[in-house]
Amino acid sequence: MPRSTTMTYLICAAAWAVPGAGHLWLGRAQKGLVLLIVLPLMFVTGLWFDGRLFPFELGQPLVALAAFADVGMGVPYLIARAMGQGAGNVIAQNFEYGNAFLIVAGLLNMLVVLDAFDVAEGRK
């Protein structure tokens, strides 16, 4: 059953802010818990691997896209930024893996938001 537009947007905002929160709100506890554990774990792994949280540099489109992907993680991204994490260590052996984990975690969370939107709209 579709929800009101305001409620749907609140669910999407919660899904972006805390990975899995939208699904938990919608009563999909198993999926929500898996997302609540796996996505932040991917993000933390990326930081642990000396990945970089990219800055928004519009002069470099690929860097700006990577920054947009990083922001897709929601509150964990904001916490990491506030704590000064994600400077990246270019000479670390696993730097590129760290970048991949950070970017993919953010992009997956964006897909999770879209999935929560579809569930809230009654499409799933």
N, C-alpha and C positions, 0 to 999 in steps of 0.2 A: 504494500500500500504506500503510495507516494506521500511524502511529508511536505510541510509548508516550505516555501523557498527559504525563509529565514532559518528554519531548523536545519535544512540541508546545508546551507552555507556554514552554520555553526559546527556541524559535524565535520565538514571539510576542513575548517580551520583547526579543529581538534586533531584531525587525522594528520595534518601537516605539522602541527606543533609537537605532538607526541606520537611517534610511529605506533600504529596499532590502536590508538585511542578511538578513532572513528569506528572501527569494527567492534571494539568493546562496547561502545555506546549503542551500536545497532544490534547488539545481542549475539554477535558472532565471536564468542569468547575464545574458542580454540584458535581461530585465525588471528584474532587480535593479540593474544598472548605470544604466538609465534613471532608476529611482526614486532611486538614490543621488545622481544629479546634479540632477535636476529639482526634487525636493522641498526640499532645502536651498537651492537657488538661489531658489526662490519665497520661502522664509523670509527669506533675506538681502535679497532685493528689498523685502520688506515693511519690514524694518528700515531699509533705505536710503531708502525713501519716508517716513520719519519715523512709521511705525506704532507703535502702543502695544501692549506686552505687558500684558494686563489683569490686575489683581489679583483675588484671590478675595474678593469682597464679596458675602456671602450676602444682604445687605439689598437688593441690586440684582441680580435674577435674570439679566438679560441680560448684565451685566458678568461674573457668575460663569460663565455659559455660554461667553462669549468666552474667559475664562481657561482653562476646561476644554479648549476647542478649541486654544488656544495650547500647552498642556502636551502635547497629542497629538503634537507634533513630536519629543519625546524629548530626546536629548542636545543637539542644537542649541539648543533652548529653554533648557536648564540652563546652557549656556555663555553664551548671550546675557544671561541673568539675572545670572550671576556677573560678567560684564564690565560690568554696569550699562547695557546697551543696552535699547532698547524703551521709553524714557520717553514717547515720542510728542511730537509738536509740533502742537498743535491748530490753530495758525494757518498751518501749512504747507499749500500748495495740494493736495498729494497725500497728506495725512494719512489720509483715508478709504480711499484705494487701498492704502496701507500696511497699514491694519487688515485690509482684505479679503485681502490676500496672506498675512498672518500667520495669520489664522483659517482660511482655506481650506487652507493648507499643513498645518496641524495636523489638520484634519478628513480631508484626503486620506490622511495618514499613518495615521490610525485605520482607514480603509478598506483600506489596504495591509496592516495587521496582520490584519484579518479575512480578506483574501485569502490571506495566508500560512497562517493557521489552516486554511482550507479545503483548501489544497494539502497541508499536513502531515497532515490527516485523510484524505486520499485522495479527497476529493470533487471535485477538479478534475484 
